[in-house]
Amino acid sequence: MLDQLPGLVWFSLMLVLFFFWAYGIGSFVLDLKNKILPGIIEYRRGRRAEKAKQEREEEREEREKQLY
């Protein structure tokens, strides 16, 4: 029984390390799905909206210049 103890301890430690490794990967995937990707999408929407607003402003200024 004593000769099997180091192997049992090693296996137990590897099992614990694997659990934390798998938990870390799962947490990273969920963070990507729930935080990072929606943040990137929202950022890009905001940039598009800002660009469209700027283009409308430029067109309005151009029309005002043509009126005078």
N, CA, C and O atoms as a GROMACS GRO file, in nm:
protein
  272
    1MET      N    1   0.082  -0.120   0.000
    1MET     CA    2   0.000   0.000   0.000
    1MET      C    3   0.087   0.126   0.000
    1MET      O    4   0.056   0.223  -0.069
    2LEU      N    5   0.196   0.125   0.078
    2LEU     CA    6   0.284   0.242   0.085
    2LEU      C    7   0.354   0.270  -0.047
    2LEU      O    8   0.386   0.385  -0.078
    3ASP      N    9   0.378   0.164  -0.125
    3ASP     CA   10   0.445   0.185  -0.252
    3ASP      C   11   0.352   0.249  -0.356
    3ASP      O   12   0.401   0.303  -0.455
    4GLN      N   13   0.221   0.245  -0.335
    4GLN     CA   14   0.126   0.307  -0.427
    4GLN      C   15   0.094   0.451  -0.389
    4GLN      O   16   0.034   0.524  -0.469
    5LEU      N   17   0.134   0.494  -0.271
    5LEU     CA   18   0.100   0.627  -0.221
    5LEU      C   19   0.154   0.739  -0.309
    5LEU      O   20   0.078   0.831  -0.340
    6PRO      N   21   0.281   0.738  -0.352
    6PRO     CA   22   0.328   0.849  -0.437
    6PRO      C   23   0.251   0.860  -0.569
    6PRO      O   24   0.222   0.970  -0.615
    7GLY      N   25   0.217   0.749  -0.627
    7GLY     CA   26   0.139   0.752  -0.751
    7GLY      C   27  -0.001   0.805  -0.728
    7GLY      O   28  -0.053   0.881  -0.810
    8LEU      N   29  -0.061   0.768  -0.616
    8LEU     CA   30  -0.194   0.816  -0.583
    8LEU      C   31  -0.193   0.966  -0.556
    8LEU      O   32  -0.284   1.038  -0.599
    9VAL      N   33  -0.091   1.014  -0.486
    9VAL     CA   34  -0.078   1.157  -0.458
    9VAL      C   35  -0.056   1.233  -0.589
    9VAL      O   36  -0.118   1.337  -0.612
   10TRP      N   37   0.031   1.181  -0.675
   10TRP     CA   38   0.058   1.245  -0.804
   10TRP      C   39  -0.069   1.252  -0.888
   10TRP      O   40  -0.100   1.357  -0.944
   11PHE      N   41  -0.142   1.142  -0.896
   11PHE     CA   42  -0.266   1.138  -0.973
   11PHE      C   43  -0.369   1.236  -0.916
   11PHE      O   44  -0.436   1.306  -0.992
   12SER      N   45  -0.380   1.243  -0.785
   12SER     CA   46  -0.475   1.336  -0.721
   12SER      C   47  -0.438   1.480  -0.752
   12SER      O   48  -0.526   1.561  -0.782
   13LEU      N   49  -0.310   1.514  -0.744
   13LEU     CA   50  -0.267   1.650  -0.774
   13LEU      C   51  -0.291   1.685  -0.921
   13LEU      O   52  -0.332   1.797  -0.952
   14MET      N   53  -0.266   1.591  -1.010
   14MET     CA   54  -0.290   1.617  -1.152
   14MET      C   55  -0.440   1.636  -1.179
   14MET      O   56  -0.478   1.718  -1.263
   15LEU      N   57  -0.523   1.562  -1.109
   15LEU     CA   58  -0.668   1.577  -1.123
   15LEU      C   59  -0.712   1.716  -1.077
   15LEU      O   60  -0.795   1.779  -1.142
   16VAL      N   61  -0.658   1.763  -0.966
   16VAL     CA   62  -0.691   1.897  -0.916
   16VAL      C   63  -0.643   2.004  -1.014
   16VAL      O   64  -0.716   2.098  -1.043
   17LEU      N   65  -0.521   1.990  -1.064
   17LEU     CA   66  -0.468   2.086  -1.161
   17LEU      C   67  -0.551   2.086  -1.289
   17LEU      O   68  -0.576   2.192  -1.347
   18PHE      N   69  -0.593   1.968  -1.334
   18PHE     CA   70  -0.676   1.960  -1.454
   18PHE      C   71  -0.809   2.031  -1.433
   18PHE      O   72  -0.858   2.098  -1.523
   19PHE      N   73  -0.868   2.017  -1.314
   19PHE     CA   74  -0.994   2.083  -1.284
   19PHE      C   75  -0.978   2.235  -1.298
   19PHE      O   76  -1.060   2.300  -1.363
   20PHE      N   77  -0.874   2.292  -1.238
   20PHE     CA   78  -0.854   2.437  -1.246
   20PHE      C   79  -0.820   2.481  -1.388
   20PHE      O   80  -0.860   2.590  -1.429
   21TRP      N   81  -0.746   2.399  -1.461
   21TRP     CA   82  -0.714   2.430  -1.600
   21TRP      C   83  -0.842   2.434  -1.683
   21TRP      O   84  -0.863   2.528  -1.759
   22ALA      N   85  -0.927   2.332  -1.670
   22ALA     CA   86  -1.053   2.327  -1.745
   22ALA      C   87  -1.146   2.441  -1.702
   22ALA      O   88  -1.212   2.500  -1.787
   23TYR      N   89  -1.150   2.471  -1.574
   23TYR     CA   90  -1.233   2.581  -1.524
   23TYR      C   91  -1.186   2.714  -1.582
   23TYR      O   92  -1.269   2.798  -1.618
   24GLY      N   93  -1.056   2.734  -1.592
   24GLY     CA   94  -1.001   2.856  -1.649
   24GLY      C   95  -1.037   2.872  -1.796
   24GLY      O   96  -1.074   2.980  -1.840
   25ILE      N   97  -1.026   2.764  -1.871
   25ILE     CA   98  -1.062   2.770  -2.013
   25ILE      C   99  -1.211   2.798  -2.028
   25ILE      O  100  -1.250   2.880  -2.111
   26GLY      N  101  -1.294   2.732  -1.948
   26GLY     CA  102  -1.438   2.758  -1.954
   26GLY      C  103  -1.472   2.901  -1.918
   26GLY      O  104  -1.558   2.962  -1.982
   27SER      N  105  -1.408   2.954  -1.817
   27SER     CA  106  -1.433   3.093  -1.778
   27SER      C  107  -1.391   3.189  -1.888
   27SER      O  108  -1.460   3.288  -1.915
   28PHE      N  109  -1.278   3.161  -1.952
   28PHE     CA  110  -1.231   3.246  -2.060
   28PHE      C  111  -1.330   3.245  -2.176
   28PHE      O  112  -1.361   3.350  -2.232
   29VAL      N  113  -1.380   3.128  -2.212
   29VAL     CA  114  -1.477   3.118  -2.322
   29VAL      C  115  -1.605   3.194  -2.288
   29VAL      O  116  -1.658   3.266  -2.372
   30LEU      N  117  -1.653   3.180  -2.166
   30LEU     CA  118  -1.773   3.252  -2.126
   30LEU      C  119  -1.750   3.403  -2.122
   30LEU      O  120  -1.840   3.480  -2.157
   31ASP      N  121  -1.632   3.446  -2.079
   31ASP     CA  122  -1.601   3.588  -2.082
   31ASP      C  123  -1.600   3.641  -2.225
   31ASP      O  124  -1.652   3.749  -2.252
   32LEU      N  125  -1.541   3.564  -2.315
   32LEU     CA  126  -1.543   3.604  -2.456
   32LEU      C  127  -1.686   3.620  -2.505
   32LEU      O  128  -1.720   3.721  -2.568
   33LYS      N  129  -1.768   3.520  -2.477
   33LYS     CA  130  -1.905   3.520  -2.527
   33LYS      C  131  -1.990   3.630  -2.464
   33LYS      O  132  -2.069   3.693  -2.534
   34ASN      N  133  -1.975   3.654  -2.335
   34ASN     CA  134  -2.066   3.743  -2.264
   34ASN      C  135  -2.014   3.885  -2.244
   34ASN      O  136  -2.094   3.975  -2.218
   35LYS      N  137  -1.885   3.908  -2.256
   35LYS     CA  138  -1.831   4.041  -2.228
   35LYS      C  139  -1.751   4.098  -2.344
   35LYS      O  140  -1.778   4.209  -2.390
   36ILE      N  141  -1.654   4.024  -2.391
   36ILE     CA  142  -1.560   4.079  -2.488
   36ILE      C  143  -1.625   4.097  -2.625
   36ILE      O  144  -1.618   4.206  -2.682
   37LEU      N  145  -1.689   3.993  -2.678
   37LEU     CA  146  -1.752   4.005  -2.809
   37LEU      C  147  -1.864   4.109  -2.811
   37LEU      O  148  -1.869   4.190  -2.904
   38PRO      N  149  -1.955   4.111  -2.712
   38PRO     CA  150  -2.056   4.218  -2.713
   38PRO      C  151  -1.994   4.357  -2.702
   38PRO      O  152  -2.046   4.453  -2.761
   39GLY      N  153  -1.885   4.370  -2.629
   39GLY     CA  154  -1.817   4.499  -2.619
   39GLY      C  155  -1.759   4.543  -2.752
   39GLY      O  156  -1.769   4.660  -2.789
   40ILE      N  157  -1.699   4.450  -2.824
   40ILE     CA  158  -1.644   4.482  -2.956
   40ILE      C  159  -1.756   4.521  -3.052
   40ILE      O  160  -1.743   4.617  -3.127
   41ILE      N  161  -1.865   4.446  -3.049
   41ILE     CA  162  -1.979   4.476  -3.137
   41ILE      C  163  -2.035   4.614  -3.105
   41ILE      O  164  -2.063   4.692  -3.196
   42GLU      N  165  -2.052   4.645  -2.979
   42GLU     CA  166  -2.105   4.776  -2.938
   42GLU      C  167  -2.009   4.888  -2.978
   42GLU      O  168  -2.053   4.995  -3.022
   43TYR      N  169  -1.880   4.865  -2.964
   43TYR     CA  170  -1.781   4.965  -3.004
   43TYR      C  171  -1.791   4.994  -3.154
   43TYR      O  172  -1.788   5.109  -3.196
   44ARG      N  173  -1.802   4.888  -3.233
   44ARG     CA  174  -1.811   4.906  -3.378
   44ARG      C  175  -1.940   4.977  -3.417
   44ARG      O  176  -1.940   5.060  -3.508
   45ARG      N  177  -2.051   4.945  -3.348
   45ARG     CA  178  -2.177   5.016  -3.375
   45ARG      C  179  -2.163   5.165  -3.345
   45ARG      O  180  -2.210   5.250  -3.420
   46GLY      N  181  -2.099   5.193  -3.233
   46GLY     CA  182  -2.079   5.333  -3.196
   46GLY      C  183  -1.993   5.407  -3.296
   46GLY      O  184  -2.021   5.522  -3.330
   47ARG      N  185  -1.889   5.341  -3.344
   47ARG     CA  186  -1.802   5.404  -3.446
   47ARG      C  187  -1.880   5.430  -3.574
   47ARG      O  188  -1.865   5.536  -3.635
   48ARG      N  189  -1.962   5.333  -3.617
   48ARG     CA  190  -2.043   5.353  -3.737
   48ARG      C  191  -2.142   5.468  -3.719
   48ARG      O  192  -2.159   5.550  -3.809
   49ALA      N  193  -2.206   5.473  -3.603
   49ALA     CA  194  -2.303   5.579  -3.577
   49ALA      C  195  -2.233   5.715  -3.575
   49ALA      O  196  -2.285   5.813  -3.628
   50GLU      N  197  -2.116   5.720  -3.514
   50GLU     CA  198  -2.040   5.846  -3.510
   50GLU      C  199  -1.999   5.890  -3.650
   50GLU      O  200  -2.004   6.008  -3.682
   51LYS      N  201  -1.959   5.794  -3.733
   51LYS     CA  202  -1.919   5.826  -3.870
   51LYS      C  203  -2.039   5.876  -3.950
   51LYS      O  204  -2.027   5.972  -4.026
   52ALA      N  205  -2.154   5.811  -3.934
   52ALA     CA  206  -2.274   5.854  -4.004
   52ALA      C  207  -2.316   5.994  -3.958
   52ALA      O  208  -2.356   6.077  -4.040
   53LYS      N  209  -2.306   6.020  -3.830
   53LYS     CA  210  -2.340   6.152  -3.776
   53LYS      C  211  -2.247   6.259  -3.834
   53LYS      O  212  -2.290   6.368  -3.870
   54GLN      N  213  -2.119   6.226  -3.841
   54GLN     CA  214  -2.021   6.320  -3.895
   54GLN      C  215  -2.050   6.347  -4.044
   54GLN      O  216  -2.041   6.461  -4.088
   55GLU      N  217  -2.085   6.243  -4.120
   55GLU     CA  218  -2.117   6.261  -4.262
   55GLU      C  219  -2.241   6.348  -4.279
   55GLU      O  220  -2.244   6.434  -4.367
   56ARG      N  221  -2.344   6.327  -4.195
   56ARG     CA  222  -2.464   6.411  -4.203
   56ARG      C  223  -2.430   6.557  -4.171
   56ARG      O  224  -2.481   6.649  -4.234
   57GLU      N  225  -2.344   6.576  -4.072
   57GLU     CA  226  -2.303   6.711  -4.033
   57GLU      C  227  -2.228   6.779  -4.148
   57GLU      O  228  -2.250   6.897  -4.176
   58GLU      N  229  -2.139   6.705  -4.212
   58GLU     CA  230  -2.064   6.760  -4.326
   58GLU      C  231  -2.157   6.796  -4.441
   58GLU      O  232  -2.141   6.901  -4.504
   59GLU      N  233  -2.254   6.710  -4.469
   59GLU     CA  234  -2.351   6.738  -4.576
   59GLU      C  235  -2.432   6.863  -4.542
   59GLU      O  236  -2.458   6.946  -4.630
   60ARG      N  237  -2.474   6.878  -4.416
   60ARG     CA  238  -2.551   6.994  -4.376
   60ARG      C  239  -2.468   7.122  -4.392
   60ARG      O  240  -2.518   7.223  -4.440
   61GLU      N  241  -2.342   7.115  -4.350
   61GLU     CA  242  -2.254   7.231  -4.365
   61GLU      C  243  -2.232   7.265  -4.511
   61GLU      O  244  -2.227   7.383  -4.548
   62GLU      N  245  -2.220   7.164  -4.595
   62GLU     CA  246  -2.201   7.188  -4.739
   62GLU      C  247  -2.325   7.255  -4.798
   62GLU      O  248  -2.313   7.348  -4.879
   63ARG      N  249  -2.444   7.209  -4.758
   63ARG     CA  250  -2.567   7.273  -4.807
   63ARG      C  251  -2.577   7.417  -4.759
   63ARG      O  252  -2.620   7.505  -4.834
   64GLU      N  253  -2.536   7.442  -4.635
   64GLU     CA  254  -2.539   7.579  -4.583
   64GLU      C  255  -2.445   7.669  -4.661
   64GLU      O  256  -2.478   7.784  -4.690
   65LYS      N  257  -2.326   7.617  -4.696
   65LYS     CA  258  -2.231   7.696  -4.776
   65LYS      C  259  -2.287   7.727  -4.914
   65LYS      O  260  -2.264   7.835  -4.968
   66GLN      N  261  -2.359   7.632  -4.972
   66GLN     CA  262  -2.415   7.653  -5.105
   66GLN      C  263  -2.527   7.756  -5.102
   66GLN      O  264  -2.550   7.826  -5.201
   67LEU      N  265  -2.597   7.766  -4.990
   67LEU     CA  266  -2.707   7.863  -4.979
   67LEU      C  267  -2.655   8.006  -4.973
   67LEU      O  268  -2.725   8.098  -5.015
   68TYR      N  269  -2.535   8.026  -4.921
   68TYR     CA  270  -2.482   8.162  -4.907
   68TYR      C  271  -2.393   8.201  -5.020
   68TYR      O  272  -2.342   8.313  -5.022
   0.00000   0.00000   0.00000
